[in-house]
Amino acid sequence: MSTSQGEAASEAAGSEVSADAAAPKKLPRWRRILVGFLVVLGCILAPISIATVWIHGTLLNTDQYVSTIGPLAHNSDVQHAIATRVSNELVESTDLEARVKNALPPRAGFIAPAVTDAVHSFVHGIALKIVQSPRFAQLWENLNRRAHSQIVAVLRGNTPRIKTSNGEVAIDLTPIIQKANAALEQRGVSVLNSAASGGSHRIVLFQSKSLKQVQGAVRFFDDLVIVLPILTVLLFAVAIALSGNRRRTLLRSALGVAAAMVILLTIFNLARTVYLNALPASVNQPAAGAVYDQLLSFLRTALRAVLVGAVIVAIAAWLAGPGRLATRIREGTRNLFSRAPGKGAVSPKVAEGVRRYRTAARVVIIAVGLILLALLSHPGPWAVLAIALVVLVLLGVVELLAREAPADETASTSTPSSSS
């Protein structure tokens, strides 16, 4: 019994020595502060980098903007809002009620409002059929492309042929109004011709009295779109390289990025309510909400994708740590694989090679995952989740193989010496 107790004591002492040897060295105070500062700064810049890329790639790119806003042509709320705007423009600009009242006998003038309402409903139905037709999607795309090209030209200062009032750019509804008027003429209604041919019928998309400042901000975004994402990645890379416990720094970085994504998504959700409440009562609220959601759809998708990826990286960093639950999970997985058929298929040389180049293997696996995400034009949460799971599984395989490698000779000889 005493011999076994002595062996157990020596094994415990040897494990303590090895644990102390494997423990990260305590860094100087200034270096720990610098690592923490870099991680916090990176977590702050991560959502800003995503928003900057989205602004540059969507709001300042006509093709991407049209692709983003195009599905609104099939949105019921937007269709009804446009039909209402078109019918109002046609009826109200012609002073239809006064004209109907003048055309009726004096005793029948009281029915003028009812006749006007009936004509208004009829015109609204015609306009609604037009915006619900298959051809409207192409018309909507052309109108938005033309308007957005003007917006980009104004924001970038390329406006020799574009005139704006107070920095205002709008979609011209004249083509839709003319189509509605042509459909009315086919049905014998020609009283609204003057409204269709004269005046300006627009929906304001952009208005800024501080146009010069906005143009300066656009040029600033053009510079940041390349610099900011690279700077964010470098901040995390330097923080991890300088850290005395890289796994813990990676875990904290991933959790910080995930928290930043949650905060920004929450801000967008709250801003939607504030935006809708600030609109005039005459604005169609469901249509305005649909425009807000569609315009931010790619940005929200990108934020959610990064959130999912950060959470998975945090889980992987936690599983690689010394925590009791993480250790049990790793041991359980290792035992599961050891009981599987084909045990011993991996040679000790392969396991030793994986252990020796474990850090390089981790870098390659993570780099390939990031490259795959970069090659996808608009990676959704499920695509990011699939890639992240594959990366996580590969990292787990590397860890399992590395732990199956034979112990170093120095580690194997330390136990007898300590027991003696």
Buried (B, 14 or more C-beta within 10 A) or exposed (E): EEEEEEEEEBEEBBEEBBEEEEEEEEBEEEEBEBBBEBBBBBBBBBBBBBBBBBBBBBBBBBEBBBBBBBBBBBBEBBBBBBBBBBBBBBBEBBBBBEEBBEEBEEEEEEEBEEBBEEBBEBBBEBBBEBBBEEEBBEBBBEBBBEBBBBBBBBBEEEBEEEEBEEBBBBBBBBEBBEBBBEBBEEEEBEBBBBBBEEEEBBEEBBEBEEBEEBBEEBEEBEEBBEEBBEBBBEBBEBBBEBBBBBBBBBBBBBBBBBBBBBEBBEEBEEEBEEBBEEEEEEEBEBBBBBBBBBBBBBBBBBBBBBBBBBBBBBBBBBBBBEEEEBEEBBEEBBEEBEEEEEEEEBEEEEBBBBBEBBEEBBEEBBEBBBEBBEEEEBBBBEBBBEBBEBBBEBBBBBBBBBBBBEEEEEEEEBBEEBBE
